[in-house]
Amino acid sequence: MSYADKVFIDMCKDILENGVSTEGEKVRPKWEDGSYAYTIKRFGVVNRYDLRKEFPAMTLRKTGLKNAFDELLWIWQKKSNNIHDLGSHIWDSWADETGSIGKAYGYQMQVKHQYREGMMDQVDRVLYDLKNNPYSRRIMTNIYVHADLHEMNLYPCAYSMTFNVTNEKGSDKLILNAILNQRSQDVLTANNWNVCQYALLVHMMAQCCNMQPGEFVHVIADAHIYDRHIPLVKELITRETYPAPKVWLTPDITDFYAFKVEDLHVENYQAGPQIRNIPVAV
């Protein structure tokens, strides 16, 4: 069993056993047939992963790591808000006729702001501080910009990253830790996808800044399982599990903007069968 499997199973059991139903409430998402998509939810879920021990890919079913990495690069490296720059079709439902998702995600990453050191966007500011002010407590990003919400086709779910650097005990190695804040998450479809994405981001940032990846903390304000997903989740968490795969990035890359999907290497990823045709609420 990978540690990510244990976290996922424990979280799902907690939601199912102790969560609160939204049935009868005024909810926004709907199923394709027009009926309201209700959930069972838990408030304030916090999961921790030590990236020094293993990569947090679940094995109950396989997470599409290449596609997850491609989406991460789309937001953080290409800083794009157009699905034509993305290799998958996961954002198609939220794009307009030009392919734009509005002033969301990558759009917010490429907006430059004035700092004492000059004009920088959020990604470049993080990279600058990790290299020049690694012990700062102000190394963070935020794409939940209220002034632009009305021009976003979907409000950001994973909206803020906070980076924090520590020293390894008895060593001069710098350890890069990070917290992902997420306002809402569809646990079945997105949990391990997001975990793997932002674990990879920590690996990328650490490699570019001569650090070692450390702890990744995932904070979810509203962790929920949709009503039509409940039987799927119950079956999923009873499956056989396997050891975590070995995941690494091409080691000689030190430029954040030089990474490509091909630089993600995955070895020995054994997992259960995929769940086909998962209904998605929009």
C-alpha positions as CSV (number, residue, x, y, z in Angstrom):
1,M,0.0,0.0,0.0
2,S,1.3,3.4,-0.9
3,Y,1.0,6.1,1.8
4,A,-1.3,8.0,-0.6
5,D,-3.7,5.0,-0.6
6,K,-3.9,5.0,3.2
7,V,-4.6,8.8,3.3
8,F,-7.3,8.4,0.6
9,I,-9.0,5.4,2.2
10,D,-9.0,7.1,5.6
11,M,-10.3,10.3,4.2
12,C,-13.1,8.7,2.2
13,K,-14.2,6.6,5.2
14,D,-14.3,9.7,7.4
15,I,-16.4,11.6,4.8
16,L,-18.8,8.7,4.4
17,E,-19.2,8.0,8.1
18,N,-19.0,11.5,9.5
19,G,-19.8,13.8,6.6
20,V,-22.8,16.1,6.2
21,S,-25.2,15.8,3.3
22,T,-26.1,18.8,1.1
23,E,-29.3,17.2,-0.1
24,G,-32.1,19.8,-0.2
25,E,-29.7,22.7,-0.1
26,K,-29.4,25.3,-2.9
27,V,-26.4,23.9,-4.7
28,R,-24.8,25.1,-8.0
29,P,-23.6,21.9,-9.7
30,K,-25.9,19.9,-11.8
31,W,-25.7,16.5,-13.6
32,E,-26.0,16.2,-17.3
33,D,-29.7,15.3,-16.9
34,G,-30.3,18.7,-15.2
35,S,-30.8,17.3,-11.6
36,Y,-28.9,18.9,-8.8
37,A,-25.6,17.2,-7.8
38,Y,-25.6,16.8,-4.0
39,T,-22.7,15.7,-1.9
40,I,-21.5,14.3,1.4
41,K,-18.8,16.7,2.7
42,R,-16.3,17.2,5.4
43,F,-15.0,20.6,6.4
44,G,-11.3,21.3,6.9
45,V,-9.5,18.2,5.8
46,V,-5.7,18.3,6.2
47,N,-3.5,15.6,4.7
48,R,0.3,15.5,4.9
49,Y,2.8,13.8,2.6
50,D,6.5,13.4,3.2
51,L,8.0,13.6,-0.3
52,R,11.4,12.4,1.0
53,K,9.8,9.0,1.7
54,E,7.8,8.3,-1.4
55,F,5.9,9.9,-4.2
56,P,2.2,10.2,-3.2
57,A,0.5,8.4,-6.1
58,M,-2.4,6.1,-5.1
59,T,-2.5,2.6,-6.4
60,L,-6.2,1.8,-5.8
61,R,-6.5,3.0,-9.4
62,K,-3.9,4.7,-11.6
63,T,-3.5,8.4,-11.6
64,G,-2.7,9.8,-15.1
65,L,0.6,11.4,-14.0
66,K,1.6,12.6,-17.5
67,N,-1.7,14.4,-18.0
68,A,-1.6,15.8,-14.5
69,F,1.9,17.1,-15.1
70,D,0.8,18.6,-18.5
71,E,-2.0,20.5,-16.7
72,L,0.4,21.7,-14.1
73,L,2.8,23.0,-16.7
74,W,-0.2,24.6,-18.5
75,I,-1.0,26.7,-15.4
76,W,2.4,27.3,-13.8
77,Q,4.8,27.2,-16.7
78,K,2.9,28.2,-19.8
79,K,0.6,30.4,-17.6
80,S,-2.2,29.8,-20.1
81,N,-5.9,30.1,-19.8
82,N,-6.7,28.5,-23.2
83,I,-7.4,24.8,-23.6
84,H,-5.7,24.8,-27.0
85,D,-2.4,24.9,-25.0
86,L,-3.4,21.8,-23.0
87,G,-2.9,18.2,-24.1
88,S,-6.1,16.8,-22.5
89,H,-9.8,17.7,-22.7
90,I,-10.6,18.0,-19.0
91,W,-11.3,21.7,-19.3
92,D,-13.4,21.6,-22.4
93,S,-16.7,22.0,-20.4
94,W,-15.5,25.4,-19.1
95,A,-14.0,26.9,-22.3
96,D,-15.7,29.3,-24.6
97,E,-15.7,29.2,-28.4
98,T,-12.1,30.5,-28.5
99,G,-10.8,28.0,-26.0
100,S,-10.5,30.5,-23.2
101,I,-11.6,29.8,-19.6
102,G,-11.5,33.5,-18.8
103,K,-9.3,35.2,-16.3
104,A,-8.7,32.0,-14.4
105,Y,-5.7,29.8,-13.4
106,G,-2.9,30.5,-15.8
107,Y,-4.1,33.9,-16.6
108,Q,-3.5,35.0,-12.9
109,M,-0.1,33.4,-12.9
110,Q,1.2,35.6,-15.8
111,V,-0.1,38.9,-14.5
112,K,2.9,41.0,-13.5
113,H,3.0,43.0,-10.2
114,Q,5.4,45.7,-9.0
115,Y,7.8,44.6,-6.3
116,R,10.9,46.4,-4.9
117,E,13.0,44.2,-7.1
118,G,11.0,45.0,-10.2
119,M,8.0,43.7,-12.2
120,M,7.4,40.0,-11.8
121,D,4.6,37.5,-12.1
122,Q,3.7,35.2,-9.3
123,V,5.7,32.2,-10.5
124,D,8.9,34.2,-11.1
125,R,8.5,35.9,-7.7
126,V,8.4,32.5,-6.0
127,L,11.5,31.4,-7.9
128,Y,13.3,34.6,-7.1
129,D,12.5,34.4,-3.3
130,L,13.4,30.7,-3.1
131,K,16.8,31.5,-4.6
132,N,17.4,34.9,-2.8
133,N,15.3,34.9,0.3
134,P,14.7,31.2,1.1
135,Y,13.7,31.7,4.7
136,S,11.1,34.3,4.0
137,R,7.6,33.6,5.3
138,R,6.0,35.4,2.4
139,I,6.7,33.0,-0.5
140,M,3.2,32.3,-1.8
141,T,0.8,32.5,-4.7
142,N,-2.9,33.3,-4.9
143,I,-5.1,33.0,-8.0
144,Y,-8.4,33.7,-6.2
145,V,-8.6,37.3,-7.3
146,H,-12.0,38.8,-6.4
147,A,-11.8,41.6,-8.9
148,D,-11.6,39.0,-11.7
149,L,-14.1,36.4,-10.5
150,H,-16.9,37.6,-12.8
151,E,-14.6,37.0,-15.8
152,M,-13.6,33.4,-14.8
153,N,-15.6,30.5,-16.3
154,L,-14.8,28.5,-13.2
155,Y,-13.7,29.9,-9.8
156,P,-10.3,28.4,-8.8
157,C,-10.5,25.3,-6.6
158,A,-6.8,24.9,-5.8
159,Y,-6.1,28.6,-5.3
160,S,-3.0,29.2,-3.2
161,M,0.4,27.7,-2.6
162,T,2.7,28.7,0.3
163,F,6.3,27.6,0.3
164,N,8.5,27.3,3.4
165,V,12.2,26.3,3.6
166,T,13.8,24.5,6.5
167,N,17.3,23.0,7.2
168,E,17.7,19.3,7.4
169,K,19.0,18.4,10.9
170,G,22.7,17.9,11.0
171,S,23.1,19.0,7.4
172,D,23.4,22.1,5.3
173,K,20.7,20.8,2.9
174,L,17.7,23.1,2.3
175,I,14.3,21.4,2.4
176,L,11.4,22.8,0.4
177,N,8.0,22.3,2.0
178,A,4.7,23.6,0.7
179,I,1.0,23.9,1.5
180,L,-1.8,23.8,-1.1
181,N,-5.0,25.5,-0.1
182,Q,-8.1,24.3,-1.9
183,R,-11.6,25.7,-1.3
184,S,-13.4,22.7,-2.7
185,Q,-12.6,19.2,-4.0
186,D,-14.5,16.4,-5.8
187,V,-12.6,13.6,-3.9
188,L,-13.2,10.8,-6.4
189,T,-12.2,12.6,-9.6
190,A,-9.6,15.1,-8.4
191,N,-8.0,14.2,-5.1
192,N,-5.0,12.3,-6.1
193,W,-4.7,14.2,-9.3
194,N,-4.2,17.4,-7.4
195,V,-1.9,15.8,-4.8
196,C,0.4,14.4,-7.5
197,Q,0.4,17.7,-9.4
198,Y,1.5,19.8,-6.6
199,A,3.9,17.2,-5.3
200,L,5.5,17.5,-8.7
201,L,5.5,21.3,-8.4
202,V,7.5,21.0,-5.1
203,H,9.9,18.6,-6.9
204,M,10.3,21.1,-9.8
205,M,10.8,24.1,-7.5
206,A,13.3,22.2,-5.3
207,Q,15.3,21.0,-8.2
208,C,15.5,24.5,-9.8
209,C,16.6,26.1,-6.5
210,N,19.1,23.5,-5.3
211,M,16.9,22.1,-2.5
212,Q,15.4,18.8,-1.5
213,P,11.6,18.3,-1.6
214,G,10.2,17.9,1.9
215,E,6.6,18.0,3.3
216,F,3.6,18.6,1.1
217,V,0.5,19.6,3.1
218,H,-2.9,19.6,1.4
219,V,-5.7,21.6,3.0
220,I,-9.2,21.2,1.7
221,A,-12.0,23.5,3.0
222,D,-14.8,21.4,1.5
223,A,-13.9,17.8,0.7
224,H,-16.9,16.1,-0.8
225,I,-18.1,12.9,-2.5
226,Y,-21.0,13.4,-4.9
227,D,-24.1,11.4,-4.4
228,R,-23.7,9.4,-7.6
229,H,-20.1,8.7,-6.7
230,I,-20.8,7.0,-3.4
231,P,-21.0,3.4,-4.7
232,L,-17.9,4.0,-6.8
233,V,-15.9,5.2,-3.8
234,K,-17.1,2.4,-1.6
235,E,-15.9,-0.1,-4.1
236,L,-12.6,1.7,-4.7
237,I,-11.5,1.8,-1.1
238,T,-11.9,-2.0,-0.7
239,R,-9.5,-2.8,-3.5
240,E,-6.0,-4.4,-3.3
241,T,-3.2,-1.9,-3.1
242,Y,0.5,-1.9,-4.2
243,P,3.7,-0.1,-3.3
244,A,4.1,3.5,-4.5
245,P,5.8,4.0,-7.9
246,K,9.1,5.6,-8.3
247,V,8.6,9.1,-9.8
248,W,11.4,11.5,-10.8
249,L,12.2,14.4,-13.0
250,T,15.1,14.6,-15.5
251,P,17.8,15.5,-13.0
252,D,20.0,17.9,-15.0
253,I,17.2,20.5,-15.6
254,T,17.6,23.5,-13.4
255,D,15.5,26.0,-15.4
256,F,11.8,25.8,-14.3
257,Y,10.7,26.8,-17.8
258,A,12.7,24.0,-19.5
259,F,10.6,21.1,-18.1
260,K,8.5,19.2,-20.5
261,V,6.0,16.3,-20.0
262,E,8.7,14.0,-21.3
263,D,10.9,14.9,-18.3
264,L,8.5,13.1,-15.9
265,H,9.7,9.6,-15.4
266,V,7.5,6.9,-13.7
267,E,8.7,3.5,-12.8
268,N,6.9,0.4,-11.4
269,Y,3.5,1.9,-11.3
270,Q,1.2,-1.0,-10.5
271,A,-2.5,-0.1,-9.8
272,G,-6.0,-1.4,-9.9
273,P,-8.3,-0.9,-12.9
274,Q,-9.7,2.5,-13.9
275,I,-13.3,3.5,-13.1
276,R,-14.9,4.2,-16.5
277,N,-17.5,6.9,-17.2
278,I,-17.5,8.7,-13.9
279,P,-20.3,11.2,-14.0
280,V,-19.1,14.7,-13.7
281,A,-21.1,17.6,-12.2
282,V,-20.8,20.9,-13.9
